[in-house]
Amino acid sequence: MASSLLKMVLSVATTLTLALMGGGPATAAPPRPSDSPGIDVSWPQCGQTLPEGLAFAIVGVNNGLANTTNPCLQEQLDWAESTIRYPQATSQPRVALYVNTANPGLAGSWWPSSDVYMGTSVDNPYGDCEGKNDAACAYMYGYAKAYDDAVLRGVEDPETYFWWLDVETENSWQPDTAANRADLEGMTAYFESIGADVGIYSTGYQWGRIAGTVPSTSNLAGLPSWLAGARTVRGAKSNCSLPGLTPGSRVALTQYVSGGLDYNVACK
């Protein structure tokens, strides 16, 4: 009896000590495997029940086109913020954003005619935009779409997010790869002007068709790459060893599809 009582006292004392130290089984967070995948979601997943136990999430801001808003943006951001609780699991931000990109030229529903947007006079490295289908106006178009994404889509504190530029051939592009690069440079310039980090999502083939060869002087050079195209997690891990999309770029993420959802591997 005395021995049992002593054990009980010691047990209670240990529990109290752990509680005071903030430790103990009841308060410790379960470990998160370092190779847990991330996921990217957007308008196609509106209304779907999304999985849990993920390392990070990337939420699409647009509704498939560069000048639209994902109708589930706030809902999906709320899901990501409440579900992804393990930012230490990978090198990736816990929650990031991606945006659709395009260079529609004069066929677009809106095209810039000057270097001023929303009251801001933009320093345009391609010269004066005068409403033509050229690199100068493409730069302004990209700058404007990035502004809209950060300011008009309902994203709070946009400067705190990592922004991925989704560059795919299914969107509208010009035959002039230099003008397309200017468009993406304009987007990058705006996001960087608010203090946000930027990366590029594409495949080597699509990037080559759209943007061509990126000079080392471009602000696209050295941006992290997120590579699509893998069908399995093994393939995605293998793609981490591929070259980045621009000079000096490293592959930070690779994507694979499973169960109709896009999952992502964080490269070391």
Protein Blocks (a to p, Z undefined) as FASTA:
>chain_A
ZZmmmmmmmmmmmmmmmmmnopajklpccdddfkbccddddfklgoiacdehiabdcddf
bghiakbccfklmmmmmmmmmmmmclklpmbdfbdcddddddebjmbmbdcfbfbeehia
cddfkbpaehiacfklmmmmmmmmmmmmmmmnopahkllpccdddddfkbccdfblmlmm
mmmmmmmmmmmmnopacdddddfklmmmmnmpadfkbmkgopacddehiabfklmmmmmm
pccfbehiacfbdcddeehiacddddZZ
